[in-house]
Amino acid sequence: IDVYQAWCGPCKAVVNLFTKLKNESGEDDVLHFAVAEADSIPILQPFRNKCEPVFLFCVNGKIIAKVRGVNAPLISKTI
């Protein structure tokens, strides 16, 4: 989940990375990418007013990992 601030929008720098990873996975139901505006979702309040992108990784609705900043190798490794 790309957690973003309303004033800046989702992180466009990682769209190609996510597309590549999705295509390489070969499983349509295993890997999903989403965006979430921190300003409009109460549970994401800890991520509000930050100018650094945050990527949350979830399994069965539970956050299992978090990457702060656009670090493509770390995001790929975490996935």
CYANA upper distance limits for C-alpha pairs under 8 A (distance plus 0.5 A):
  1 ILE  CA     33 PHE  CA      6.46
  1 ILE  CA     34 ALA  CA      5.21
  1 ILE  CA     35 VAL  CA      5.73
  1 ILE  CA     36 ALA  CA      7.14
  1 ILE  CA     55 PHE  CA      5.93
  1 ILE  CA     56 LEU  CA      5.48
  1 ILE  CA     57 PHE  CA      6.83
  1 ILE  CA     58 CYS  CA      8.37
  2 ASP  CA     10 PRO  CA      7.01
  2 ASP  CA     11 CYS  CA      7.59
  2 ASP  CA     33 PHE  CA      8.35
  2 ASP  CA     34 ALA  CA      6.74
  2 ASP  CA     35 VAL  CA      5.07
  2 ASP  CA     36 ALA  CA      6.63
  2 ASP  CA     53 PRO  CA      7.86
  2 ASP  CA     54 VAL  CA      6.65
  2 ASP  CA     55 PHE  CA      5.24
  2 ASP  CA     56 LEU  CA      7.15
  3 VAL  CA     10 PRO  CA      7.70
  3 VAL  CA     35 VAL  CA      6.45
  3 VAL  CA     36 ALA  CA      5.40
  3 VAL  CA     37 GLU  CA      6.38
  3 VAL  CA     38 ALA  CA      6.50
  3 VAL  CA     47 PHE  CA      8.05
  3 VAL  CA     53 PRO  CA      7.24
  3 VAL  CA     54 VAL  CA      5.92
  3 VAL  CA     55 PHE  CA      6.51
  3 VAL  CA     56 LEU  CA      7.79
  4 TYR  CA      8 CYS  CA      7.67
  4 TYR  CA      9 GLY  CA      6.27
  4 TYR  CA     10 PRO  CA      5.82
  4 TYR  CA     11 CYS  CA      7.80
  4 TYR  CA     35 VAL  CA      7.85
  4 TYR  CA     36 ALA  CA      6.75
  4 TYR  CA     37 GLU  CA      5.55
  4 TYR  CA     38 ALA  CA      6.29
  4 TYR  CA     53 PRO  CA      6.82
  4 TYR  CA     54 VAL  CA      7.63
  5 GLN  CA      9 GLY  CA      6.41
  5 GLN  CA     10 PRO  CA      8.12
  5 GLN  CA     37 GLU  CA      6.17
  5 GLN  CA     38 ALA  CA      6.20
  5 GLN  CA     39 ASP  CA      6.76
  5 GLN  CA     48 ARG  CA      7.15
  5 GLN  CA     49 ASN  CA      7.49
  5 GLN  CA     50 LYS  CA      7.97
  5 GLN  CA     51 CYS  CA      8.05
  6 ALA  CA     37 GLU  CA      6.54
  6 ALA  CA     38 ALA  CA      7.90
  6 ALA  CA     39 ASP  CA      6.82
  9 GLY  CA     37 GLU  CA      8.18
 10 PRO  CA     35 VAL  CA      7.11
 11 CYS  CA     15 VAL  CA      7.97
 11 CYS  CA     53 PRO  CA      7.34
 13 ALA  CA     70 VAL  CA      8.12
 14 VAL  CA     18 PHE  CA      6.69
 14 VAL  CA     70 VAL  CA      7.83
 14 VAL  CA     72 ALA  CA      7.85
 15 VAL  CA     19 THR  CA      6.64
 16 ASN  CA     20 LYS  CA      6.59
 17 LEU  CA     21 LEU  CA      6.69
 17 LEU  CA     72 ALA  CA      7.78
 18 PHE  CA     22 LYS  CA      6.53
 18 PHE  CA     33 PHE  CA      7.91
 19 THR  CA     23 ASN  CA      6.67
 20 LYS  CA     24 GLU  CA      6.61
 21 LEU  CA     25 SER  CA      6.57
 21 LEU  CA     76 SER  CA      8.15
 22 LYS  CA     26 GLY  CA      7.62
 22 LYS  CA     27 GLU  CA      8.47
 22 LYS  CA     28 ASP  CA      8.43
 22 LYS  CA     31 LEU  CA      7.01
 22 LYS  CA     32 HIS  CA      8.25
 25 SER  CA     30 VAL  CA      8.50
 25 SER  CA     31 LEU  CA      7.94
 27 GLU  CA     31 LEU  CA      7.61
 36 ALA  CA     41 ILE  CA      8.13
 37 GLU  CA     41 ILE  CA      7.14
 38 ALA  CA     42 PRO  CA      8.09
 38 ALA  CA     44 LEU  CA      5.58
 38 ALA  CA     45 GLN  CA      6.72
 38 ALA  CA     47 PHE  CA      6.68
 38 ALA  CA     48 ARG  CA      6.04
 39 ASP  CA     44 LEU  CA      8.03
 39 ASP  CA     45 GLN  CA      7.49
 39 ASP  CA     48 ARG  CA      6.56
 41 ILE  CA     45 GLN  CA      7.59
 44 LEU  CA     48 ARG  CA      7.53
 47 PHE  CA     54 VAL  CA      8.29
 52 GLU  CA     68 ARG  CA      7.22
 52 GLU  CA     69 GLY  CA      6.07
 53 PRO  CA     68 ARG  CA      6.44
 53 PRO  CA     69 GLY  CA      5.43
 53 PRO  CA     70 VAL  CA      7.15
 54 VAL  CA     66 LYS  CA      7.52
 54 VAL  CA     67 VAL  CA      6.31
 54 VAL  CA     68 ARG  CA      5.04
 54 VAL  CA     69 GLY  CA      6.48
 55 PHE  CA     66 LYS  CA      6.18
 55 PHE  CA     67 VAL  CA      5.65
 55 PHE  CA     68 ARG  CA      6.90
 55 PHE  CA     69 GLY  CA      8.39
 56 LEU  CA     63 ILE  CA      6.98
 56 LEU  CA     64 ILE  CA      8.22
 56 LEU  CA     65 ALA  CA      6.50
 56 LEU  CA     66 LYS  CA      5.13
 56 LEU  CA     67 VAL  CA      7.12
 57 PHE  CA     63 ILE  CA      6.14
 57 PHE  CA     64 ILE  CA      6.23
 57 PHE  CA     65 ALA  CA      5.56
 57 PHE  CA     66 LYS  CA      6.62
 57 PHE  CA     79 ILE  CA      8.07
 58 CYS  CA     62 LYS  CA      5.62
 58 CYS  CA     63 ILE  CA      4.80
 58 CYS  CA     64 ILE  CA      5.93
 58 CYS  CA     65 ALA  CA      7.62
 59 VAL  CA     63 ILE  CA      7.16
 59 VAL  CA     64 ILE  CA      7.27
 65 ALA  CA     78 THR  CA      7.93
 67 VAL  CA     71 ASN  CA      8.37
 67 VAL  CA     74 LEU  CA      8.05
 67 VAL  CA     75 ILE  CA      7.28
 70 VAL  CA     75 ILE  CA      8.43
 71 ASN  CA     75 ILE  CA      6.58
 72 ALA  CA     76 SER  CA      6.54
 73 PRO  CA     77 LYS  CA      6.60
 74 LEU  CA     78 THR  CA      6.51
 75 ILE  CA     79 ILE  CA      6.72
